[in-house]
Amino acid sequence: MKRTERLNTMMRYMNNRQFFTISELMREFDISRSTAIRDVHDIEALGMPLVAEVGRDGGYSILSNQLLPAVQFTNNELKALFIAFLGTANQQLPYLQNRKTLSEKLLAIASTGQQDELIELKHLLHFENTNPNNPDLLELADFPTPMLKTVLELALKSRYLIFDYQKPHDEPMMRRVYLLNFFNRNANWYAAAFDFVRKAQRTFRVDRIQAARIDNQPPMSQKQLTEQLKINRLEPNLIVTLGRLAINKFKQLHPPTLSLNYLDPFQQTARFSDFIEVHNKERLAYYAEWLLFLGDELNVVMMPDELRNAIQKKLSRW
């Protein structure tokens, strides 16, 4: 990283923190102590009002109500941001209801020449699932369930949550959980969480969450939860090796939690493993169709009988 670029990045780093130390700057920017001290002095000379706090735990803070100069984007940075918005136009992502206003703001800070290039980029680039007749068209399925943003906002404050969860044809049930992560599969959003009622890791469809709130009296401490997660780590019951054609299809479509372990230097053979909830009919059906999609160049090392039967049923219907 060039020194000018490092100083600009360091100023933003400082501005986003109430307090920082020389040691933190050394770790964050991989620089020596003398370089960090020199950079701090240069940033002070540029006008950033830093206040030094002496002592063993001393460091620096910034005087309140002080702002950095307006952010300036290079041509390539503007294009990168604009293309990122175009690329997410047909994805079920939260917070992107404001993508139109964000794109307009990017165009507003661009020069006339940059605006022309950005608009031309929009005409030139068509991403997967883009409607060529109307690239701005958003399918109804493109919009995420409103509950996704609600749960995300809660999780930013606390991972300990309470769900009112309802499966089809069932009564709503209260779930006390620790949220691990969200992922998207087959146009649906899921929340992976540790379920304190069942004392096991579970997956919840976000659109089936009727209500959510922070659990102000968590059943376990963070330390106890970490131990439970180790105990409940599920051993894989599906292991599959793939040939070259199957690897290519895997790259086109695969569950977001899976990754390939290549078995040769030329990446012509690979393996993946997963745990299948055999009592989850929806999951079994998805996996059966997906494995058939991967084609003939796969070898099953281990597979639950329930999944094998689901594949046989699909083959018999064809």
SEKOL-372294 format. One line per 10 residues: their letters; for each residue x, y, z of N, C-alpha, C. Coordinates in steps of 0.05 Angstrom, whole numbers, padded with zeros to 5 digits. Layout:
residues N
a = X Y Z X Y Z X Y Z | ...
This chain:
residues 318
mkrterlntm = 00017 -00024 00000 00000 00000 00000 00018 00025 00000 | 00012 00043 -00019 00027 00068 -00020 00022 00085 00005 | 00042 00101 00012 00040 00116 00037 00016 00135 00037 | 00011 00149 00014 -00012 00167 00013 -00038 00152 00017 | -00040 00129 00004 -00064 00113 00007 -00067 00103 00036 | -00044 00096 00048 -00044 00086 00076 -00054 00109 00095 | -00044 00133 00091 -00052 00155 00108 -00082 00161 00105 | -00092 00160 00081 -00121 00165 00077 -00137 00143 00091 | -00129 00118 00088 -00143 00096 00100 -00141 00098 00131 | -00117 00106 00140 -00113 00109 00169 -00131 00131 00181
mrymnnrqff = -00134 00152 00166 -00152 00174 00176 -00180 00164 00179 | -00190 00148 00160 -00217 00138 00162 -00219 00118 00185 | -00197 00102 00189 -00196 00083 00211 -00198 00098 00238 | -00183 00120 00240 -00184 00135 00265 -00211 00148 00269 | -00223 00159 00248 -00248 00173 00250 -00271 00155 00258 | -00268 00129 00253 -00289 00110 00260 -00286 00099 00288 | -00267 00108 00303 -00262 00098 00330 -00260 00121 00350 | -00270 00116 00374 -00268 00136 00394 -00240 00137 00406 | -00226 00115 00404 -00199 00114 00417 -00182 00093 00402 | -00157 00098 00398 -00139 00079 00385 -00111 00082 00396
tiselmrefd = -00095 00061 00393 -00067 00062 00403 -00048 00057 00380 | -00023 00063 00385 -00001 00058 00365 00000 00028 00359 | -00003 00011 00379 -00002 -00018 00375 -00024 -00027 00356 | -00048 -00015 00359 -00070 -00023 00341 -00064 -00014 00312 | -00052 00009 00308 -00044 00018 00282 -00023 00000 00270 | -00004 -00009 00286 00017 -00027 00277 00005 -00054 00266 | -00014 -00065 00282 -00027 -00090 00274 -00044 -00086 00249 | -00060 -00065 00249 -00080 -00061 00228 -00066 -00056 00201 | -00044 -00041 00201 -00032 -00033 00176 -00005 -00047 00171 | 00002 -00065 00189 00027 -00081 00186 00051 -00063 00182
isrstairdv = 00055 -00044 00201 00077 -00025 00199 00092 -00026 00226 | 00116 -00014 00226 00132 -00013 00250 00122 00009 00268 | 00132 00008 00293 00124 00029 00312 00133 00057 00304 | 00157 00059 00294 00167 00085 00285 00150 00096 00262 | 00143 00078 00243 00126 00086 00220 00099 00095 00230 | 00087 00081 00249 00060 00088 00259 00061 00115 00273 | 00082 00120 00289 00084 00146 00302 00088 00169 00282 | 00104 00163 00262 00109 00184 00241 00083 00189 00226 | 00067 00169 00220 00042 00172 00206 00022 00189 00223 | 00021 00183 00249 00004 00198 00267 00011 00228 00267
hdiealgmpl = 00037 00234 00268 00046 00262 00267 00038 00275 00241 | 00041 00260 00219 00034 00272 00193 00004 00277 00190 | -00012 00259 00202 -00041 00263 00201 -00049 00286 00218 | -00035 00290 00241 -00041 00314 00257 -00034 00339 00241 | -00012 00338 00226 -00004 00361 00210 -00024 00368 00188 | -00039 00347 00179 -00059 00351 00158 -00084 00364 00170 | -00086 00366 00196 -00108 00380 00208 -00127 00363 00225 | -00122 00337 00227 -00140 00321 00244 -00134 00326 00273 | -00154 00335 00289 -00149 00342 00317 -00147 00318 00335 | -00123 00307 00338 -00118 00284 00356 -00110 00293 00384
vaevgrdggy = -00120 00279 00403 -00114 00284 00431 -00099 00260 00442 | -00074 00264 00452 -00058 00242 00463 -00065 00238 00492 | -00067 00213 00500 -00072 00206 00528 -00047 00191 00538 | -00034 00202 00558 -00009 00190 00568 -00015 00167 00587 | 00006 00151 00592 00003 00129 00611 00007 00102 00598 | 00007 00081 00614 00013 00054 00604 -00007 00046 00583 | -00033 00053 00587 -00054 00046 00568 -00061 00069 00550 | -00043 00088 00548 -00049 00112 00533 -00052 00107 00503 | -00064 00127 00490 -00068 00125 00461 -00077 00152 00451 | -00095 00151 00431 -00104 00176 00418 -00134 00175 00415
silsnqllpa = -00146 00199 00416 -00174 00201 00410 -00177 00226 00393 | -00201 00230 00381 -00206 00253 00363 -00226 00271 00377 | -00221 00297 00375 -00239 00316 00387 -00267 00313 00375 | -00287 00315 00391 -00315 00310 00382 -00323 00331 00361 | -00343 00323 00344 -00354 00340 00324 -00334 00348 00302 | -00314 00331 00298 -00295 00336 00277 -00300 00316 00255 | -00301 00325 00230 -00307 00307 00208 -00284 00308 00188 | -00280 00285 00174 -00261 00284 00153 -00271 00299 00128 | -00253 00307 00111 -00262 00319 00086 -00280 00299 00070 | -00296 00310 00052 -00313 00293 00036 -00297 00271 00021
vqftnnelka = -00309 00248 00021 -00295 00225 00008 -00294 00230 -00022 | -00271 00225 -00034 -00268 00227 -00063 -00263 00199 -00075 | -00278 00193 -00096 -00274 00167 -00109 -00259 00170 -00135 | -00242 00151 -00141 -00229 00150 -00167 -00249 00139 -00188 | -00242 00141 -00214 -00259 00130 -00235 -00265 00100 -00230 | -00244 00085 -00224 -00248 00056 -00221 -00264 00050 -00196 | -00261 00065 -00175 -00276 00061 -00151 -00306 00066 -00155 | -00312 00087 -00170 -00340 00093 -00176 -00352 00071 -00193 | -00337 00061 -00213 -00347 00039 -00230 -00351 00014 -00213 | -00333 00009 -00195 -00335 -00016 -00178 -00360 -00015 -00161
lfiaflgtan = -00366 00008 -00149 -00390 00011 -00132 -00415 00009 -00150 | -00415 00022 -00172 -00439 00022 -00190 -00444 -00006 -00200 | -00424 -00021 -00208 -00427 -00048 -00218 -00436 -00067 -00196 | -00427 -00061 -00171 -00435 -00078 -00149 -00466 -00075 -00145 | -00476 -00051 -00148 -00505 -00047 -00145 -00520 -00061 -00168 | -00509 -00059 -00193 -00521 -00073 -00215 -00522 -00103 -00211 | -00499 -00113 -00201 -00497 -00142 -00197 -00516 -00153 -00176 | -00525 -00136 -00157 -00543 -00145 -00136 -00572 -00139 -00143 | -00577 -00129 -00167 -00604 -00120 -00174 -00625 -00143 -00172 | -00617 -00168 -00177 -00636 -00190 -00176 -00629 -00210 -00155
qqlpylqnrk = -00618 -00200 -00133 -00612 -00219 -00111 -00629 -00212 -00086 | -00636 -00232 -00071 -00653 -00228 -00047 -00635 -00219 -00024 | -00627 -00194 -00024 -00610 -00184 -00003 -00624 -00162 00013 | -00620 -00162 00039 -00633 -00141 00055 -00620 -00114 00050 | -00635 -00093 00057 -00626 -00065 00055 -00623 -00054 00027 | -00628 -00072 00006 -00624 -00062 -00021 -00649 -00050 -00033 | -00670 -00046 -00017 -00693 -00031 -00027 -00685 -00003 -00034 | -00662 00007 -00023 -00653 00034 -00028 -00631 00035 -00050 | -00629 00013 -00065 -00607 00013 -00085 -00611 00035 -00106 | -00636 00042 -00113 -00640 00063 -00133 -00630 00089 -00123
tlsekllaia = -00636 00097 -00098 -00626 00122 -00088 -00596 00122 -00085 | -00584 00099 -00078 -00555 00097 -00075 -00542 00101 -00102 | -00553 00089 -00123 -00542 00093 -00150 -00544 00122 -00159 | -00567 00134 -00152 -00571 00163 -00160 -00550 00180 -00146 | -00544 00174 -00120 -00524 00190 -00106 -00496 00186 -00118 | -00490 00161 -00127 -00465 00157 -00140 -00463 00174 -00165 | -00485 00174 -00181 -00485 00190 -00205 -00482 00220 -00199 | -00494 00228 -00176 -00493 00256 -00169 -00465 00266 -00163 | -00448 00249 -00151 -00421 00258 -00144 -00402 00254 -00167 | -00411 00241 -00188 -00393 00236 -00211 -00393 00260 -00230
stgqqdelie = -00371 00263 -00244 -00370 00285 -00265 -00387 00277 -00288 | -00391 00295 -00307 -00408 00289 -00331 -00396 00266 -00347 | -00370 00266 -00350 -00357 00244 -00365 -00361 00217 -00350 | -00358 00218 -00324 -00361 00193 -00308 -00390 00183 -00309 | -00409 00202 -00308 -00437 00194 -00310 -00443 00180 -00336 | -00432 00190 -00358 -00437 00178 -00384 -00426 00149 -00384 | -00402 00145 -00372 -00390 00119 -00371 -00406 00100 -00354 | -00417 00109 -00331 -00432 00092 -00314 -00458 00084 -00327 | -00472 00102 -00341 -00497 00096 -00355 -00491 00076 -00377 | -00469 00080 -00391 -00462 00061 -00413 -00456 00033 -00402
lkhllhfent = -00443 00032 -00378 -00438 00006 -00365 -00463 -00008 -00359 | -00484 00007 -00351 -00509 -00006 -00345 -00522 -00019 -00370 | -00517 -00006 -00393 -00528 -00018 -00418 -00511 -00042 -00428 | -00485 -00041 -00421 -00467 -00062 -00432 -00468 -00088 -00415 | -00472 -00085 -00389 -00469 -00109 -00371 -00497 -00120 -00365 | -00500 -00146 -00371 -00525 -00160 -00364 -00516 -00184 -00346 | -00526 -00184 -00321 -00518 -00204 -00302 -00538 -00227 -00303 | -00530 -00249 -00290 -00548 -00272 -00288 -00575 -00265 -00277 | -00596 -00275 -00290 -00624 -00270 -00282 -00634 -00242 -00290 | -00617 -00227 -00304 -00626 -00201 -00313 -00646 -00205 -00336
npnnpdllel = -00668 -00189 -00335 -00688 -00190 -00356 -00678 -00172 -00379 | -00670 -00183 -00402 -00658 -00166 -00423 -00678 -00145 -00434 | -00704 -00150 -00432 -00724 -00131 -00442 -00728 -00108 -00423 | -00722 -00113 -00397 -00725 -00092 -00377 -00706 -00098 -00354 | -00680 -00089 -00356 -00660 -00096 -00336 -00667 -00085 -00308 | -00685 -00065 -00307 -00692 -00054 -00281 -00715 -00069 -00267 | -00727 -00089 -00282 -00750 -00104 -00271 -00741 -00121 -00248 | -00755 -00120 -00227 -00750 -00137 -00204 -00773 -00157 -00201 | -00767 -00183 -00203 -00788 -00203 -00200 -00798 -00202 -00171 | -00823 -00211 -00168 -00835 -00211 -00141 -00817 -00228 -00122
adfptpmlkt = -00805 -00250 -00132 -00789 -00267 -00115 -00763 -00254 -00107 | -00757 -00231 -00120 -00731 -00217 -00114 -00732 -00204 -00087 | -00755 -00197 -00077 -00757 -00182 -00052 -00755 -00201 -00028 | -00737 -00195 -00010 -00734 -00213 00014 -00758 -00209 00033 | -00763 -00229 00049 -00784 -00226 00069 -00777 -00204 00088 | -00796 -00187 00095 -00791 -00164 00113 -00779 -00173 00140 | -00785 -00198 00148 -00774 -00208 00173 -00744 -00210 00173 | -00732 -00213 00150 -00702 -00215 00148 -00689 -00190 00160 | -00698 -00167 00151 -00687 -00142 00161 -00692 -00139 00191 | -00716 -00147 00200 -00723 -00145 00228 -00704 -00162 00245
vlelalksry = -00700 -00187 00237 -00683 -00205 00253 -00653 -00196 00251 | -00645 -00186 00228 -00618 -00176 00225 -00613 -00153 00244 | -00632 -00134 00245 -00629 -00111 00263 -00627 -00120 00292 | -00642 -00139 00300 -00641 -00150 00327 -00614 -00163 00332 | -00605 -00179 00312 -00580 -00194 00316 -00556 -00176 00318 | -00557 -00152 00306 -00535 -00133 00309 -00533 -00123 00337 | -00554 -00125 00353 -00554 -00116 00381 -00548 -00140 00399 | -00560 -00163 00393 -00555 -00187 00409 -00561 -00212 00393 | -00544 -00232 00395 -00548 -00257 00381 -00568 -00275 00395 | -00574 -00269 00421 -00593 -00284 00436 -00621 -00274 00430
lifdyqkphd = -00637 -00290 00416 -00663 -00282 00407 -00685 -00301 00414 | -00709 -00292 00413 -00733 -00309 00417 -00750 -00307 00391 | -00756 -00330 00379 -00772 -00331 00355 -00800 -00342 00362 | -00820 -00332 00348 -00846 -00346 00346 -00846 -00358 00319 | -00842 -00384 00318 -00837 -00398 00292 -00860 -00417 00285 | -00869 -00416 00260 -00892 -00432 00252 -00886 -00446 00226 | -00887 -00473 00227 -00885 -00489 00203 -00913 -00492 00191 | -00915 -00499 00164 -00941 -00502 00152 -00958 -00522 00167 | -00983 -00515 00172 -01003 -00532 00185 -00998 -00537 00214 | -00978 -00522 00226 -00972 -00526 00254 -00979 -00500 00269
epmmrrvyll = -00982 -00502 00295 -00985 -00479 00312 -00958 -00465 00316 | -00958 -00439 00320 -00932 -00425 00326 -00919 -00436 00351 | -00893 -00438 00351 -00878 -00447 00374 -00856 -00427 00381 | -00852 -00423 00406 -00831 -00405 00415 -00804 -00419 00414 | -00784 -00406 00402 -00757 -00417 00401 -00738 -00397 00414 | -00722 -00405 00433 -00701 -00389 00444 -00675 -00398 00431 | -00661 -00380 00418 -00639 -00388 00401 -00615 -00368 00405 | -00592 -00378 00396 -00569 -00361 00392 -00563 -00361 00362 | -00565 -00338 00349 -00563 -00337 00320 -00534 -00340 00311 | -00529 -00358 00292 -00502 -00362 00282 -00497 -00347 00256
nffnrnanwy = -00516 -00350 00236 -00513 -00336 00211 -00538 -00339 00194 | -00540 -00324 00173 -00561 -00326 00153 -00549 -00336 00127 | -00565 -00351 00111 -00557 -00358 00085 -00581 -00361 00067 | -00577 -00360 00041 -00598 -00361 00021 -00596 -00387 00006 | -00618 -00401 00003 -00619 -00426 -00012 -00646 -00429 -00026 | -00645 -00434 -00052 -00670 -00438 -00068 -00689 -00415 -00064 | -00679 -00390 -00065 -00695 -00366 -00064 -00708 -00362 -00036 | -00698 -00376 -00016 -00708 -00373 00011 -00685 -00366 00030 | -00690 -00349 00049 -00670 -00342 00070 -00674 -00360 00094 | -00651 -00369 00105 -00651 -00386 00128 -00634 -00374 00150
aaafdfvrka = -00641 -00380 00175 -00625 -00372 00198 -00614 -00397 00211 | -00587 -00400 00212 -00575 -00422 00226 -00571 -00412 00255 | -00580 -00428 00274 -00580 -00420 00302 -00577 -00444 00320 | -00568 -00439 00345 -00568 -00460 00365 -00595 -00457 00380 | -00610 -00479 00380 -00636 -00479 00393 -00633 -00489 00422 | -00639 -00471 00441 -00636 -00478 00469 -00657 -00498 00478 | -00680 -00499 00465 -00701 -00518 00473 -00692 -00546 00466 | -00682 -00549 00442 -00673 -00576 00433 -00644 -00581 00439 | -00630 -00561 00448 -00601 -00563 00454 -00585 -00574 00430 | -00591 -00563 00407 -00578 -00572 00382 -00579 -00549 00362
qrtfrvdriq = -00561 -00551 00342 -00562 -00531 00321 -00585 -00537 00302 | -00600 -00516 00294 -00623 -00519 00277 -00623 -00497 00255 | -00638 -00503 00234 -00641 -00484 00212 -00670 -00475 00211 | -00675 -00448 00210 -00702 -00437 00210 -00706 -00421 00184 | -00728 -00426 00171 -00735 -00409 00148 -00745 -00382 00158 | -00732 -00361 00148 -00738 -00334 00160 -00767 -00326 00155 | -00778 -00333 00132 -00806 -00325 00126 -00826 -00339 00144 | -00817 -00360 00159 -00835 -00373 00177 -00833 -00362 00206 | -00816 -00343 00210 -00814 -00330 00236 -00836 -00309 00237 | -00854 -00312 00256 -00877 -00294 00258 -00870 -00269 00274
aaridnqppm = -00852 -00272 00293 -00844 -00249 00309 -00817 -00255 00321 | -00802 -00235 00328 -00775 -00239 00340 -00769 -00216 00359 | -00754 -00223 00380 -00746 -00203 00400 -00720 -00213 00414 | -00707 -00194 00427 -00682 -00201 00441 -00688 -00216 00466 | -00673 -00237 00472 -00676 -00252 00496 -00658 -00238 00518 | -00671 -00225 00536 -00657 -00210 00557 -00646 -00227 00579 | -00654 -00253 00580 -00644 -00271 00600 -00634 -00297 00587 | -00611 -00295 00573 -00601 -00318 00559 -00598 -00343 00576 | -00605 -00366 00565 -00604 -00391 00581 -00575 -00400 00587 | -00556 -00391 00571 -00528 -00399 00574 -00510 -00375 00571
sqkqlteqlk = -00487 -00377 00584 -00466 -00357 00579 -00452 -00363 00553 | -00436 -00344 00543 -00422 -00348 00518 -00403 -00372 00520 | -00390 -00375 00543 -00372 -00398 00547 -00386 -00424 00546 | -00409 -00426 00560 -00425 -00451 00560 -00435 -00457 00531 | -00443 -00436 00517 -00453 -00440 00490 -00431 -00451 00472 | -00407 -00440 00474 -00384 -00450 00458 -00380 -00480 00463 | -00381 -00488 00488 -00378 -00517 00494 -00400 -00533 00482 | -00425 -00523 00483 -00448 -00538 00472 -00445 -00541 00442 | -00436 -00520 00429 -00432 -00521 00400 -00411 -00542 00392 | -00390 -00544 00408 -00370 -00564 00403 -00381 -00592 00406
inrlepnliv = -00397 -00596 00427 -00409 -00622 00432 -00429 -00630 00410 | -00444 -00610 00400 -00465 -00615 00381 -00455 -00613 00352 | -00429 -00611 00348 -00419 -00609 00321 -00426 -00636 00306 | -00441 -00634 00285 -00451 -00658 00271 -00430 -00670 00253 | -00426 -00696 00256 -00408 -00710 00238 -00422 -00714 00211 | -00408 -00711 00189 -00420 -00714 00162 -00431 -00742 00158 | -00455 -00744 00146 -00465 -00770 00138 -00468 -00773 00107 | -00457 -00752 00093 -00456 -00753 00064 -00428 -00745 00055 | -00415 -00762 00041 -00388 -00756 00030 -00389 -00764 00000 | -00381 -00746 -00017 -00382 -00750 -00046 -00357 -00740 -00059
tlgrlainkf = -00346 -00756 -00078 -00324 -00746 -00094 -00334 -00739 -00122 | -00322 -00719 -00135 -00332 -00709 -00160 -00310 -00709 -00181 | -00318 -00715 -00206 -00300 -00712 -00229 -00302 -00684 -00241 | -00288 -00680 -00263 -00285 -00653 -00275 -00313 -00640 -00282 | -00330 -00656 -00296 -00355 -00645 -00304 -00373 -00639 -00280 | -00373 -00657 -00261 -00389 -00653 -00236 -00379 -00628 -00221 | -00352 -00624 -00221 -00341 -00600 -00208 -00351 -00575 -00221 | -00352 -00574 -00247 -00363 -00551 -00262 -00392 -00546 -00254 | -00408 -00567 -00252 -00436 -00564 -00245 -00439 -00555 -00216 | -00421 -00565 -00199 -00421 -00557 -00171 -00416 -00527 -00169
kqlhpptlsl = -00398 -00516 -00185 -00392 -00487 -00185 -00416 -00471 -00194 | -00432 -00483 -00212 -00456 -00469 -00222 -00478 -00467 -00200 | -00480 -00489 -00185 -00502 -00491 -00165 -00493 -00509 -00142 | -00493 -00498 -00118 -00488 -00514 -00094 -00498 -00500 -00069 | -00504 -00515 -00048 -00512 -00503 -00023 -00491 -00483 -00013 | -00499 -00460 -00003 -00479 -00440 00005 -00460 -00448 00027 | -00467 -00469 00043 -00450 -00477 00065 -00429 -00497 00056 | -00430 -00506 00031 -00411 -00527 00021 -00388 -00515 00006 | -00365 -00528 00009 -00341 -00521 -00007 -00327 -00546 -00015 | -00311 -00544 -00037 -00297 -00567 -00047 -00270 -00570 -00035
nyldpfqqta = -00262 -00595 -00031 -00235 -00602 -00023 -00222 -00616 -00047 | -00204 -00602 -00062 -00192 -00614 -00086 -00172 -00636 -00079 | -00173 -00657 -00095 -00157 -00681 -00089 -00132 -00683 -00106 | -00129 -00666 -00126 -00105 -00667 -00143 -00097 -00638 -00150 | -00071 -00634 -00158 -00061 -00607 -00163 -00075 -00593 -00186 | -00087 -00608 -00205 -00100 -00596 -00228 -00130 -00591 -00224 | -00140 -00597 -00200 -00167 -00592 -00193 -00187 -00607 -00211 | -00180 -00631 -00218 -00197 -00648 -00235 -00215 -00667 -00218 | -00208 -00671 -00193 -00224 -00687 -00175 -00226 -00672 -00149 | -00249 -00676 -00136 -00254 -00661 -00111 -00273 -00678 -00093
rfsdfievhn = -00276 -00669 -00068 -00293 -00682 -00050 -00308 -00661 -00033 | -00332 -00667 -00025 -00346 -00651 -00005 -00361 -00669 00014 | -00367 -00659 00037 -00382 -00674 00057 -00402 -00655 00071 | -00423 -00667 00081 -00444 -00652 00093 -00460 -00670 00112 | -00475 -00657 00130 -00494 -00672 00147 -00522 -00667 00137 | -00537 -00688 00131 -00564 -00686 00121 -00584 -00693 00143 | -00602 -00675 00148 -00624 -00681 00167 -00644 -00699 00153 | -00643 -00725 00159 -00658 -00745 00144 -00688 -00742 00149 | -00696 -00728 00170 -00725 -00725 00176 -00736 -00700 00164 | -00719 -00684 00151 -00727 -00660 00137 -00733 -00667 00108
kerlayyaew = -00759 -00671 00102 -00767 -00680 00075 -00759 -00659 00053 | -00762 -00633 00060 -00755 -00612 00041 -00726 -00613 00035 | -00709 -00617 00055 -00680 -00618 00051 -00672 -00643 00035 | -00685 -00666 00041 -00679 -00690 00026 -00686 -00687 -00004 | -00709 -00675 -00009 -00718 -00671 -00037 -00699 -00653 -00052 | -00690 -00631 -00038 -00671 -00613 -00051 -00645 -00627 -00057 | -00634 -00642 -00038 -00609 -00656 -00042 -00610 -00677 -00064 | -00633 -00691 -00065 -00636 -00712 -00086 -00635 -00699 -00113 | -00650 -00677 -00118 -00650 -00664 -00143 -00622 -00652 -00150 | -00609 -00641 -00130 -00583 -00629 -00135 -00562 -00650 -00142
llflgdelnv = -00561 -00673 -00128 -00542 -00694 -00135 -00547 -00705 -00163 | -00572 -00707 -00171 -00578 -00716 -00198 -00569 -00695 -00218 | -00571 -00670 -00211 -00562 -00648 -00229 -00531 -00650 -00233 | -00516 -00658 -00213 -00487 -00660 -00215 -00478 -00680 -00236 | -00496 -00699 -00243 -00490 -00718 -00265 -00476 -00743 -00256 | -00464 -00757 -00276 -00453 -00784 -00271 -00425 -00784 -00259 | -00411 -00761 -00262 -00383 -00761 -00252 -00381 -00756 -00222 | -00396 -00771 -00207 -00393 -00770 -00178 -00393 -00798 -00166 | -00380 -00800 -00144 -00377 -00826 -00131 -00385 -00823 -00102 | -00405 -00838 -00093 -00415 -00836 -00066 -00398 -00852 -00047
vmmpdelrna = -00385 -00839 -00028 -00369 -00853 -00008 -00387 -00860 00016 | -00405 -00842 00023 -00424 -00846 00046 -00449 -00831 00040 | -00472 -00844 00045 -00498 -00831 00040 -00519 -00843 00058 | -00536 -00828 00071 -00558 -00839 00087 -00578 -00854 00069 | -00590 -00875 00079 -00609 -00891 00064 -00633 -00874 00056 | -00641 -00855 00073 -00664 -00839 00066 -00659 -00822 00041 | -00635 -00811 00039 -00628 -00796 00015 -00626 -00814 -00010 | -00615 -00837 -00006 -00613 -00856 -00029 -00641 -00863 -00039 | -00660 -00868 -00020 -00687 -00875 -00028 -00701 -00851 -00042 | -00695 -00827 -00033 -00707 -00803 -00046 -00697 -00801 -00074
iqkklsrw = -00672 -00807 -00079 -00661 -00806 -00106 -00674 -00828 -00124 | -00677 -00852 -00113 -00690 -00874 -00128 -00718 -00867 -00136 | -00733 -00854 -00118 -00761 -00847 -00124 -00762 -00827 -00147 | -00743 -00808 -00147 -00743 -00788 -00169 -00736 -00801 -00195 | -00717 -00820 -00195 -00710 -00834 -00219 -00732 -00851 -00229 | -00747 -00864 -00212 -00769 -00881 -00220 -00792 -00865 -00233 | -00795 -00839 -00224 -00816 -00822 -00236 -00809 -00814 -00264 | -00783 -00812 -00269 -00773 -00804 -00296 -00775 -00827 -00316
